């Protein structure tokens, strides 16, 4: 899916969701595989991820199809942008509209990549 033709929508509700579910360093470090906590600075990366992603995958919610079509974009962040090495994933809900096709941010999280001692 080419998301470049879509307008990117990012709501306050999405910010609250991301910080509540992926913003606590202790909770994220305990996940398997380990994740890095999302910080306020990471929100600025969403537009870059939408432009430079490595993978685009259909998104599933607990093994079931999501209620609205959604995709997950993944990007291994260049090391100069983020220490430790992480892969950022953003889930976008596709909102089809003939006049203004949009993708809305649903969530953002960062998985530690292998090679970082906390990601193995």
BALOBA-1460 file (C-alpha; in Angstrom, 3 decimals):
// residues 120
<rec num="1" residu="x" x="0.000" y="0.000" z="0.000"/>
<rec num="2" residu="x" x="1.329" y="3.414" z="-0.941"/>
<rec num="3" residu="x" x="0.509" y="5.706" z="1.996"/>
<rec num="4" residu="x" x="2.105" y="8.750" z="0.374"/>
<rec num="5" residu="x" x="-1.184" y="9.627" z="-1.339"/>
<rec num="6" residu="x" x="-3.024" y="9.678" z="1.998"/>
<rec num="7" residu="x" x="-3.330" y="12.553" z="4.453"/>
<rec num="8" residu="x" x="-1.814" y="11.580" z="7.823"/>
<rec num="9" residu="x" x="-4.167" y="12.214" z="10.769"/>
<rec num="10" residu="x" x="-2.887" y="12.178" z="14.348"/>
<rec num="11" residu="x" x="-5.365" y="12.846" z="17.165"/>
<rec num="12" residu="x" x="-5.035" y="13.613" z="20.850"/>
<rec num="13" residu="x" x="-6.743" y="10.281" z="21.522"/>
<rec num="14" residu="x" x="-3.899" y="8.493" z="19.722"/>
<rec num="15" residu="x" x="-1.280" y="10.390" z="21.762"/>
<rec num="16" residu="x" x="-3.007" y="9.364" z="25.014"/>
<rec num="17" residu="x" x="-3.201" y="5.740" z="23.866"/>
<rec num="18" residu="x" x="0.481" y="5.591" z="22.900"/>
<rec num="19" residu="x" x="1.730" y="7.179" z="26.120"/>
<rec num="20" residu="x" x="-0.564" y="5.072" z="28.326"/>
<rec num="21" residu="x" x="0.240" y="1.767" z="26.611"/>
<rec num="22" residu="x" x="3.837" y="2.251" z="25.429"/>
<rec num="23" residu="x" x="5.318" y="5.131" z="27.442"/>
<rec num="24" residu="x" x="6.416" y="3.459" z="30.700"/>
<rec num="25" residu="x" x="10.105" y="2.410" z="30.527"/>
<rec num="26" residu="x" x="9.709" y="-0.355" z="33.140"/>
<rec num="27" residu="x" x="6.686" y="-1.929" z="31.446"/>
<rec num="28" residu="x" x="8.282" y="-1.763" z="27.996"/>
<rec num="29" residu="x" x="11.565" y="-3.304" z="29.186"/>
<rec num="30" residu="x" x="9.636" y="-6.232" z="30.696"/>
<rec num="31" residu="x" x="7.839" y="-7.062" z="27.424"/>
<rec num="32" residu="x" x="8.948" y="-10.077" z="25.392"/>
<rec num="33" residu="x" x="10.549" y="-9.100" z="23.091"/>
<rec num="34" residu="x" x="11.728" y="-6.006" z="24.928"/>
<rec num="35" residu="x" x="10.555" y="-2.613" z="23.793"/>
<rec num="36" residu="x" x="11.794" y="0.920" z="24.397"/>
<rec num="37" residu="x" x="9.369" y="3.424" z="25.905"/>
<rec num="38" residu="x" x="7.867" y="5.955" z="23.511"/>
<rec num="39" residu="x" x="8.772" y="9.543" z="24.375"/>
<rec num="40" residu="x" x="7.337" y="12.866" z="23.229"/>
<rec num="41" residu="x" x="10.213" y="13.207" z="20.746"/>
<rec num="42" residu="x" x="9.190" y="9.955" z="19.057"/>
<rec num="43" residu="x" x="5.909" y="11.450" z="17.843"/>
<rec num="44" residu="x" x="7.919" y="13.599" z="15.434"/>
<rec num="45" residu="x" x="9.137" y="10.383" z="13.774"/>
<rec num="46" residu="x" x="5.674" y="9.328" z="12.600"/>
<rec num="47" residu="x" x="5.770" y="11.372" z="9.395"/>
<rec num="48" residu="x" x="9.293" y="10.046" z="8.675"/>
<rec num="49" residu="x" x="8.146" y="6.458" z="9.247"/>
<rec num="50" residu="x" x="5.262" y="7.071" z="6.816"/>
<rec num="51" residu="x" x="7.809" y="8.189" z="4.184"/>
<rec num="52" residu="x" x="10.717" y="5.789" z="4.802"/>
<rec num="53" residu="x" x="9.248" y="2.566" z="6.179"/>
<rec num="54" residu="x" x="10.964" y="-0.785" z="5.590"/>
<rec num="55" residu="x" x="7.838" y="-2.973" z="5.777"/>
<rec num="56" residu="x" x="4.098" y="-2.529" z="5.389"/>
<rec num="57" residu="x" x="1.933" y="-5.305" z="6.830"/>
<rec num="58" residu="x" x="-1.793" y="-5.848" z="7.311"/>
<rec num="59" residu="x" x="-2.600" y="-5.206" z="10.949"/>
<rec num="60" residu="x" x="-4.394" y="-7.838" z="13.024"/>
<rec num="61" residu="x" x="-5.983" y="-7.274" z="16.400"/>
<rec num="62" residu="x" x="-5.476" y="-10.332" z="18.636"/>
<rec num="63" residu="x" x="-5.329" y="-12.631" z="15.619"/>
<rec num="64" residu="x" x="-8.519" y="-11.212" z="14.085"/>
<rec num="65" residu="x" x="-8.937" y="-8.713" z="11.299"/>
<rec num="66" residu="x" x="-9.157" y="-5.135" z="12.568"/>
<rec num="67" residu="x" x="-12.662" y="-3.598" z="12.404"/>
<rec num="68" residu="x" x="-11.472" y="-0.981" z="9.901"/>
<rec num="69" residu="x" x="-8.719" y="-1.688" z="7.390"/>
<rec num="70" residu="x" x="-5.373" y="-0.855" z="8.948"/>
<rec num="71" residu="x" x="-1.721" y="-1.324" z="8.146"/>
<rec num="72" residu="x" x="1.455" y="-1.462" z="10.202"/>
<rec num="73" residu="x" x="4.530" y="0.390" z="8.988"/>
<rec num="74" residu="x" x="7.905" y="-0.632" z="10.415"/>
<rec num="75" residu="x" x="11.169" y="1.234" z="10.165"/>
<rec num="76" residu="x" x="14.517" y="0.342" z="11.722"/>
<rec num="77" residu="x" x="15.537" y="3.795" z="12.890"/>
<rec num="78" residu="x" x="18.970" y="4.956" z="11.758"/>
<rec num="79" residu="x" x="21.343" y="4.793" z="14.713"/>
<rec num="80" residu="x" x="21.997" y="8.548" z="14.543"/>
<rec num="81" residu="x" x="18.277" y="9.076" z="15.254"/>
<rec num="82" residu="x" x="17.894" y="6.681" z="18.145"/>
<rec num="83" residu="x" x="19.990" y="4.894" z="20.744"/>
<rec num="84" residu="x" x="19.527" y="1.990" z="21.474"/>
<rec num="85" residu="x" x="18.824" y="0.421" z="18.086"/>
<rec num="86" residu="x" x="15.056" y="0.084" z="17.658"/>
<rec num="87" residu="x" x="12.460" y="-0.715" z="15.060"/>
<rec num="88" residu="x" x="9.577" y="1.729" z="15.296"/>
<rec num="89" residu="x" x="6.144" y="0.446" z="14.334"/>
<rec num="90" residu="x" x="3.161" y="2.671" z="13.682"/>
<rec num="91" residu="x" x="-0.310" y="1.281" z="13.073"/>
<rec num="92" residu="x" x="-2.406" y="3.367" z="10.695"/>
<rec num="93" residu="x" x="-6.150" y="3.017" z="10.199"/>
<rec num="94" residu="x" x="-7.111" y="3.492" z="6.551"/>
<rec num="95" residu="x" x="-10.027" y="5.892" z="6.138"/>
<rec num="96" residu="x" x="-11.132" y="5.786" z="2.555"/>
<rec num="97" residu="x" x="-12.843" y="8.844" z="1.195"/>
<rec num="98" residu="x" x="-12.835" y="9.746" z="-2.474"/>
<rec num="99" residu="x" x="-12.131" y="13.423" z="-1.827"/>
<rec num="100" residu="x" x="-9.641" y="13.019" z="1.031"/>
<rec num="101" residu="x" x="-8.170" y="9.576" z="1.631"/>
<rec num="102" residu="x" x="-6.593" y="9.484" z="5.097"/>
<rec num="103" residu="x" x="-4.607" y="7.253" z="7.377"/>
<rec num="104" residu="x" x="-5.054" y="7.826" z="11.090"/>
<rec num="105" residu="x" x="-2.404" y="6.910" z="13.652"/>
<rec num="106" residu="x" x="-3.741" y="4.241" z="16.022"/>
<rec num="107" residu="x" x="-0.571" y="3.389" z="17.937"/>
<rec num="108" residu="x" x="3.224" y="3.639" z="17.946"/>
<rec num="109" residu="x" x="5.747" y="1.414" z="19.685"/>
<rec num="110" residu="x" x="9.475" y="0.710" z="19.523"/>
<rec num="111" residu="x" x="10.942" y="-2.791" z="19.643"/>
<rec num="112" residu="x" x="14.587" y="-3.163" z="20.626"/>
<rec num="113" residu="x" x="16.566" y="-4.792" z="17.832"/>
<rec num="114" residu="x" x="18.811" y="-7.782" z="18.325"/>
<rec num="115" residu="x" x="22.341" y="-6.691" z="19.036"/>
<rec num="116" residu="x" x="21.160" y="-4.360" z="21.784"/>
<rec num="117" residu="x" x="21.659" y="-6.298" z="25.047"/>
<rec num="118" residu="x" x="18.107" y="-5.474" z="26.183"/>
<rec num="119" residu="x" x="16.569" y="-6.726" z="22.923"/>
<rec num="120" residu="x" x="17.867" y="-10.291" z="23.022"/>
